[in-house]
Amino acid sequence: MRLRRTAVALLLAATTAGTTLSAPPAAARPPHRQAAFPTAAVTGPDGRTDPVDASGRQLRLRGFNLDKYAEATEQDVESLAARGFTLIRVAVSWTRLEPRRGRLDQAELGRLHRLLGWADRYGVLALVDFHQDVYGPKFGGGDRGIPLWATRDDDLPFEADPDDWFAGYFQPAVQAAFRHLYDDPDLRAWQADFYTRLARELRGHRSLLGYDLFNEPFGPVDGDPTDPAVLAAASAALEQGRLADMYRRLIAAVRRVDRRAWLFVEPTVLVGQGVPTRLPGFTDPRPGAPRLGFAPHFYDTAVESGADWDPAGGFVEDYTAAIAAYPAAHRLPVLVGEWGPPDARRPGNALLVRRQVDAMDGFAAGWTMWYWCRGDGGYCALDPAGRPAPGHGPAFGPYPAAVAGTAARTTADGASHTVRWAADGTGHATELVLPAAAFPAGVRITVRPAGALVALDQPAGERAGTARIRLPGARPGTAVTVTLEGR
């Protein structure tokens, strides 16, 4: 006879062949799970650096971008958390938060507090992204980006291209605005002061993971921007000079009031074209272990321009190679801040989503896909009915949220998923997230080696389940294999 039980009661000892567990949905379940906050970063034998919790478990963070358009609701955060995601990347606008110099807008600040309050309530972490696209509203950015009062364009021309918004970065006025932001002492001081004041306001939220210090940094390009060599040279000069100086200022600005938050630096978008970053290393002035990370974006330029992805083009391989050296050299965890195609219904793009999920499993401690919304196409992760949009299924797959071990990898073969890692010998529980989208009728779990203890909370409805796996007495390095199959 099968019994309905809560996750706490579903604790089984392994047989000699390994643990196999299959159970109906739990009769009672907690309202939400609490994502573990990373307390430090640890570099493994393979040279990869991962964030760890207070028990030393390696953490994997997965989630979505939201609120670029000030549209996020409590239901968005609740639904995202229920589906097993642990992270939101919240796009904030300097323009909206400080429309007039020296005073934070209380209505916008209150809205941001409410959003982080929902994250507190539903147990997800929040990465605050200082967002800009083509600098700010002076150049068609609406109410997003860098304020008008901090925009100096030397009265140079700007002509928007309705078919290519990114081309705006190469317009003379935009180039001038970035140059002034990086170089003018008063703008530098005002920007740093804004970061300090906002960090002081937000530091009380337990959900606050930290800050992505500057979205998709750009700067002056002297020469023909269609020449890859010119663009690469300009990117390298920016990263080694003006941008590095900006990051040092902003790290210091946040650390004046917040020693807990993680601070992430972004390279220029050229990493998406296989150009390795030339950023230097950075020092974290907080006491104790540094809390710095690397947050590249993972976009294929051709796909962003409307093409269906061509797997023969080598994009995923070139990108993975381009980003590997920097975090390894500076012992930084990688969190991919943005990724995903604008139309995953196309066959090539659907394959790209799967390939990106697989690739990031190998090099990133976390990711936030673009974008959490409902829609009929476009970047929306959900269809109009709230189901995973066509082509987005791999982003809704199972994953290990906290691993008592190293070298965790997840592979998929149809409806079957396998999670492997090397046990650390501590006996702490590894926690697997089991999204309902991947296992709509429940999940059957097989764990090897023998002796594993498994507590299973089955997925039900929209809500993800969890599996907590302990290996008491396992020696460090013991290979663990967990097979997840739909019922």
TAHUNOR-V432943 format. One line per field, one symbol per residue. phi: phi as a letter, one per 20 degrees, with the letter a starting at -180 (. if undefined). psi: psi as a letter, one per 30 degrees, with the letter a starting at -180 (. if undefined). Layout:
phi->???
psi->???
This chain:
phi->.edfbfgfeeddefefeoeccbbfgffcbffaedffefeacceefenedcfcefenffdcdcabfbmgdldfcffgffffffeoedbcddfddggfecfcgnbffffffffffffffffgfdmdecdedfebclmafgdnemdcnefgfddcdllefbcfdfebfffffefgffgfffgfffdfgffffffffffffffffefeeffffqcefaflgbafcepffeegfffffffffffedgfgffffffgfffffcbdefecdddefffgfdneffdgefcdefffnffccbdcfdcdegfffeoeefdfffmgffffgffeffffffdldfdcffbaoefbefffffffggfffgfffgecdeabcfdaeadadomfgfdfgenegfgneggfdefaefbcerclfcccccmedccdcbdfenenfeeddecfffecfdocddcccefnfdcdddffbmeffebcdcdcfnffgngfdcdddcfe
psi->kkkklleefijklllfflkkkkllkkekllflljkkkkflkkklfgfkkkklafggkkkkkkalklgeghfkleeeeeeeeegglgkkjjjlkeeefifkkfkkjeeeeeeeeeefeeeeeggllkjkjjkkkhdaffhggbhlbklefgjjggglkkjkjffieffffgkeeeeeeeeeeeekeeeeeeeeeeeeeeeeefffkffjebkjfjkiklakjjajffjeeeeeeeeeeeefceeeeeeeeeeeeefffjfelkkkkkllffffggjklgklllkjflkaklillkillikkeeefgflkkjfffgeeeeeeeefeeeeeeghkkkjjeklklfigfkeeeeeeeeeeeeeffffkflljljkjlkliaafkfklffglklkfgeffgllljekkialhkkklkjbfkkkkkljkfgfglkkkkkikfefifglkkkkkkllfkkkjkjkkkbfklalkkkkikfklkfkkkkkkkkk.
